[in-house]
Amino acid sequence: MVTIKSSKPVEKIKEGDKIKVDSLNLQVDKHYILIDHGSTKEMTIELFNPKTEKEYQLRYFSDNVKESMQFFQLDEIIYNKINIEKIEW
């Protein structure tokens, strides 16, 4: 399970906000609904590293944020899952 330290609710994260994932300092590009499942929404926060230009995603389900949070890194055209320990915003 990922440890989450938040300064505001996840749904309030917006473009330009800063998020730290383990030792990566990232900036939010977009926050949107990936898939609406009716009773829950699969959400995506698109992130980038301003120093390296690498792109990442945080994905979670709106009804179970802490247990469902997953982190992905864009490699060429595919997002690959990366195991992480801590997220801060």
C-alpha positions in Angstrom: 0.0 0.0 0.0 1.2 3.5 -0.8 1.6 6.1 1.9 -0.2 9.3 1.0 0.6 12.7 2.7 -1.9 15.2 1.4 -2.4 19.0 2.0 -5.8 18.9 0.3 -8.3 16.3 -1.0 -7.2 14.5 -4.2 -10.2 15.8 -6.2 -8.8 19.4 -5.6 -5.5 18.6 -7.4 -5.2 20.8 -10.5 -2.9 21.8 -13.3 0.3 23.4 -12.1 0.2 21.7 -8.6 3.3 19.9 -7.4 3.4 16.2 -6.4 6.3 14.3 -5.0 6.4 10.6 -5.8 9.2 8.9 -3.7 12.2 11.1 -4.8 10.6 12.5 -8.0 9.4 16.2 -7.9 6.6 16.3 -10.5 4.1 18.9 -11.8 0.5 18.2 -12.6 -0.5 18.6 -16.3 -4.1 17.3 -16.2 -6.5 15.7 -13.8 -9.5 13.9 -15.4 -11.9 11.0 -15.4 -10.4 8.1 -17.4 -13.5 5.8 -17.2 -16.8 6.4 -15.5 -18.0 3.1 -14.0 -21.2 4.5 -12.6 -20.7 3.9 -8.9 -17.0 5.0 -9.1 -14.8 6.8 -11.4 -11.3 5.8 -12.6 -9.3 9.0 -12.3 -5.9 10.0 -13.9 -3.5 12.7 -12.9 -1.0 13.3 -15.7 2.4 14.5 -14.4 5.7 15.5 -15.9 9.2 16.2 -14.6 10.1 19.7 -15.7 13.8 18.9 -15.6 13.8 15.7 -17.6 10.5 16.1 -19.6 9.5 12.6 -18.7 5.8 11.9 -18.3 4.0 9.9 -15.6 0.4 9.1 -14.4 -1.2 8.5 -11.1 -4.3 6.5 -11.4 -6.9 5.8 -8.8 -10.6 5.0 -8.2 -12.6 7.9 -6.7 -14.3 5.7 -4.0 -11.0 4.0 -2.8 -8.1 6.5 -3.3 -5.6 5.2 -0.8 -5.9 1.5 -1.7 -6.1 2.0 -5.5 -3.4 4.6 -6.2 -1.0 3.4 -8.9 2.0 5.1 -10.6 3.0 4.7 -14.2 5.9 6.1 -16.3 5.6 6.7 -20.1 8.1 4.7 -22.0 7.9 5.5 -25.8 4.1 4.9 -26.2 3.2 2.7 -23.3 2.7 3.5 -19.6 4.5 1.0 -17.4 3.6 0.5 -13.8 6.2 1.5 -11.2 6.0 0.4 -7.6 6.2 3.3 -5.2 6.1 3.8 -1.5 5.1 7.5 -0.8 3.2 10.3 -2.5 2.9 13.9 -1.2 0.9 16.9 -2.4 
